[in-house]
């Protein structure tokens, strides 16, 4: 039930099972099996979560036809994850990451099952749905940092960008499949059936994760009394003192802010400028998702051969800015669709190597906390972006907002490149830790 994935030797890796290897060597055939099982389980779990996401949105829309209700569903479904991610990252560095994922997934499944049983018994008040969304979001805040931090434990460093590309392709593929499947289940049964499907997919994901062998991370302060707030403060100090990590997170945050809301406003531009036909809105979503899928596949194929990953991150961010501005200037529907595909591709070409760099650069015992803050960036940026751009779309043309967003993102890239300390910091993590042989 996934709601969504650097290695310097600061901590030793011990084994969870007696004969498991320390770390992951690329010539160890077991890593491919572990990754295949892990990604399969996460894919099945992700599908269930996305079915719930679409079904709840449609159910509340049909039931209430209220914008305020949808706004509250987003608040309850996203803000708890943002808050809990702070502590979820600490827990991911303190405890067994695999067990954290299993525990979070199982709890979400139990809560979803309880919601389904309550609705079957006739209890369908909005507060029940809000409460279930809040609990799901809370445990997603525990699960997500653990997933991102666990990936480098089971994937060789030279293959991180490829596996992240595959993972991004899977998520994009789910964006194409999930709406159709959710519509089929919801239309032929009801929302309770969707909840039951989610419970089953979560249990399948948990069962597969139990088959994955994960080296146990032994902290350098093992045996010391736990200090969770001390760990949290250490994570903040780490990000503040590591310029490359700080700049990468800044690039990620600004890109999410300036691409997030505009991507959600494109349907509004389609209806206002090109017509209200449903096929046009559907095609718009398909082109964006296909672009992200294409970017993930491209990273899976050529990612390990990219020698200057920062150049790719910066170039893709710049391309996303230019293409977003192009969306606002386009007067032809098909040109608009193609530009949307380009923005989706560029975003993936930025985010995949950026995530891989963080996984390679951040010390293993700090990764949970760093990815906890990355989770906050990803969870908060989208609602914040909508808070800014959403009301503006009622006053100004969406075209002008897209142009402004694209120009601002392009200007941000120029500013980053103009700051000497930023260039030096990013250049220090531009190349992989070790070359990958194909």
N, C-alpha and C positions, 0 to 999 in steps of 0.2 A: 504494500500500500504506500508506495513511495510517492511523496508529494514532490519530488524531484530527485555528480558527482559534481625536489627538491630535497633530494634527500642528502643532507649532510649528517655525518655520524655523531650526532650529539647524544644519542641514546642507543644502547645495545638492544638488538632484537633477540629475545629468547624464544623458545618454542612452546607452543600450546600442547603439542603432542611430542612425545619423546624423540621420535626420529625425524621431525619436520625440520627443514633447513632453516638456517638463520638468514633472514632476508630472502629475496627472490632472485635467482639467477636466470638469465634468459635461456640458458641451455637446459634448464630444469623443465621437463615436459609437463609436470603437474600444474604449472601456473596457467597454462592454456585451459586445462580442464576446470580449474577453480574459477577462472574468469568467465568461462562459458556458462557454468552453473550459476554464478553470481548474477551475471547480466540477464540470464533467462528468468531467474526468480524476480529480479527487480522489474523486468519488463512486464511480467504477469501482474505483479503488484501495482505497478504504475497504471496499467490499463484499468484495473478496478477503481483506482482513485480518480482517474479522469472521467470514467463513467459517472461516478457520483457527482463530480464537479459540474458536468453539463446537465445532468438530470435535476439536481437541486436548483440550478439557475432557471431551467425551464419550468420546473414545478412552481417555484415562487412567482415567476412571471405570470404564468397562467392563473395561479390561485389568487394573487393580489393585484397584479398589474400596477405595482407601486415601485417607483424609483427608490423611495426611502427604504423599503424592505430589501431591495437588491443591494443598496449601499450598506445596510446593516449586516447582510450576509457576507459581504466582502470584509467588513471590519472584523466580524467574529471568525471568519475563515482565514485571515491573514495576520492580524496583529498579534495574537498569542504566539504564533511561530516566531515572529520577529523578536519578541521579548525573551522567549524561552531559549532561542538560539544562543543567547549570551551564555547561559549556563549549560546548554547542551554541548557547546564546544569544550567547556571545562570537564564535563563528565566524559566526553569522548577521549580526553587525554588522561583521565583517572581510571577508567574502567574498561572492560572488554568491549570493544566497539561492535563486534558481531552480536553479543548479547544485548547491547543497547538497541541495535536495529531490530532484533527479534522481539524484545520486550515492547518497544514502541509500536511495531506492526501488530503484535498480538493485542495490545490494549486498544488500538484504533479499531481492530476487527470486532472486539467485544462491545465497544461503544456503538459501532455501526449496527451490530446485531441487536443490541438493546433498543436502538432507535427504530429498527424495522419491526420488532415485536410490539413496541408501544403504538406505532402507527397501525399495525394490524388490529390492535385492541381498541382503536378509535381515538387514541390520543395523538392529535396532529396539530397541536398549537404551535405557533411560530417559535415560541421560546424553546420548545423541545429541539427543533431543528437548529436554532442558534446555539444551544448548549452543545449539541453533538458536533457542530462545525468547530466550536471553540476547543473542545477536547481533541478532535482530530488535528487541529492546527497546533495545539500545545505539544503533542507527541511527535508531530512532524518536525518541530523545532529540536527535539532530541535526536531524531533519526537522521536528519539531513547532514549535520556536521559529521556524524559517525560514518555515514556512507562515503562522503568525500575524503575523510581521513583514512578510511580503510583501503581505498583503492590502491594507494602506493604500497601497502603491505602485501598485496597479492599480485601486483603487476610490476615487471622489471622497469626500471627508470627509463630505459631507451624505448619502451613501448607505451608509455603513458599517453602521449599525444594521440597515438593510433587508437587506443582503447577509449579515450575520451571522445574521439571522433565517432567511433562506433556507437558509444552511449548516446551522443547527441543525435545521431541518425535515428536511433531507436526511439528517442523521445519525440523527434519530429514526425516519425512514422506514426506514432500513437496519436499525434495531433490530427493526422489525416483519418485514422481509423476510428478513434474513440467517438467523435460526434455521430457518425453513422450508426455505430453499434449501440450507443446510448439511446439514439432516437428509436431504433428498432425495438429494444427492450422496453423502453418507456411507453412507446405507442401501443405495443401489443400486450403489455402487462400493466405495471404501474411503477411508481418510484420505489416501493418496497422491494420489488423484484431486483431493481438495480442495487439496492443495499445488500441483498443476499449474494448477488454476484460478486460484489466487492469483498464480502467476508470470505468467500471461497478463494478468490485470487490472492487475498492476504495470507491465508493459510498455506496456499501453494508456495508463495514467496518465502514464507518462514521455513517450510519444509526443505526447500532447495538450499536456503542459506545454511541450514544445519549441516549440509554436506560439504561446505566449503571449509578448507583448512586455512586458518589465519594465524600467522606468527604473532605471538603475544608481545606487546610493547612493554619493555621494562624501563621505567623512568630513572633518570639519574638520581632522583631523590626518593627512590623506592624505600619504604620503611618509615619515612618521615610522617608525622601526623598530617592528615589531610587538611588543607586550608583552601576551600573553594573560592572564597573571595580573594585570597592571596594568588591563587592560580589565575583568576580573572584579571587581576591587576597586572600580573606578569604577562598575560596575553596582550593587554593594552600597551604595556611598555615595549613588548617585542615588536608590535606593528609600528609603533612610533619611532623605534630606533633602527628599523630595517627599511631603508629608503626605497629599495626596489619593491618590496611587498606593499609598502604604503602607496607608491605611485601606481602600481598595478590595480590595487583596490580603488584608487581614485578614478582611474580610467574606466574601470568596470562601472562604478557608481554613476559617473557623468553620462556614460553611454546609455545605461538603463534609464536614467532620468529623461534624456533627450530623444530616445528611440521608443521607450515604453508606451507613453501616452499617445504619441503620434500613430503608433501601430494600431492602437485601439480606436483612433479617430478616423482611420481610413474608411471604414464602412460608412461613416457619416458623410465623408466627402463623396463616396460612390453614390449614395442616395441623393445628395443635394445636386451633384454635378452631372452624373451619368445616368441616373434613373433608379427607380426603386425595385426593379425586378430582382427576385430572389436569386436567380442564377448568377447575377453580377456580384452580389454579396458573398455567395458561396465560392465563386471563382477567386475573389479577392483573398479569402482565407486560405484557399488551396495554394495559391501562388506564394503566399508568405511561408506557409508550412513547407512547401516544396523547396523553397530557397534554403531554409534551415536544414532540411534533409540533405540537399545537395552539398552544403557546406560541411556537414558532418561526414558524409561519404568521402569528400575530397580530403579531409583531414585523416580519415582512416587509411586512405591509399597513399598519400604523399607526405603525411605529417612527419614521420620519422626522418624523412630526407630534408626537411626544412632546417637549414643551418643557422638562420638568423630569425628566431621566433619573434623577437621584439619588433623587427621590421614588418613582420606579418601582422602583429597586433596593431601597430600604429597605422599601417597601410589600410587594413580592413576597417579600422575605426574612421579613418578619413573617407574611405569609400562609402561607408554607411551615412556619413554626414552629407556628402555630395548627392548621393542617391535619394536621401530623404528630402533634401531641397528640391530635387528633380520631381519627386512625387507632387509637390505643391505647384510646380510649373507645368505639369503635363496636362494636355487638353484632349488626349486620345486615351480611351479606356484601356486598350491593349498595351499601350506604352506604360500606363499607370500600373497595370498588372505586372509587367516585366520588371519595372523599377522596384515594386514590392518584393518580387522574387530576389532581386539583387540585394536589397536591404537585409532580407532574411539570411542570405548566403554570407554577406559581409559580417553580420552579427556573429554567426557561428565561427567564422574564420578569425574573429577577434577573441571570443570567449573560450574556445577550445584550447588554443595554445596558452592563453593567460592562465587557465585553470591548471594546465600541465606544468607551467613554470612554477606556480605556487606549490604544487605537489612535490616538485623536485627541489625547490629552494628552501622551503620551511622545514626545520628540524622535525623528525617524527613525533617527538613528545609535545610539540607545540601545534601540530596540524589541526587537532580538534578545535582549539580556541580560535585559530586563524579562520578556519572554515565556518565557525560559528558566526564570526563577524561578517564573512562573505555572505552567509545566509541572511543576515540582517540587511545587508546592502540590497540583495536581490528581492527580499520580501517587502522592504519599505520603499524602495525606489519607485516601483510601479504605482502604488496608491498615491505617493507624494506627487509623482508626475501627473496623475489624473487630477489631483486637487488643483494643480496649477493650470494645466491645459484644458481640463474638462469645462469649467465655467467660461474660459476664454472662447471656447468653440461656440458658445451661445451668443457671443457678442461679435466675434470676428470670423471671417471665412476660414475653414479648415485649411485651405490652400496656403494662406498666409502663415498660419501656425506651423505647417510642415516646413515651409521655407525658413522661418525663423529658427526652428529646432535644428534643421540641417546646417544652417550657417553657424549657429552657436557651437555645434559639435565640431565643425571644421575649425572654427576659431580656437576651440579648446585644444585640439591637436597641435595647432600652430604654437600656442602658448607653452605646451609641454615640451615641444621640440626647441623652443627658444630659451628654456631654463637649463643652464649648464648642469646643475646638480641632478635634474631629472634625466637628462641624456646619459650622464655617467652612471647613475643608478640602474637605469633600464639596460644599458649596454652590458652591465656586469652579469646579467642573467639572459643575455640574448641567445647564447648557444647552449645546446644540450650538454648535460653532464658527461655523456659519453656517446660516441657515434653509434648509430644503429646500422648493422649490416643487413642488406636485403639479399 
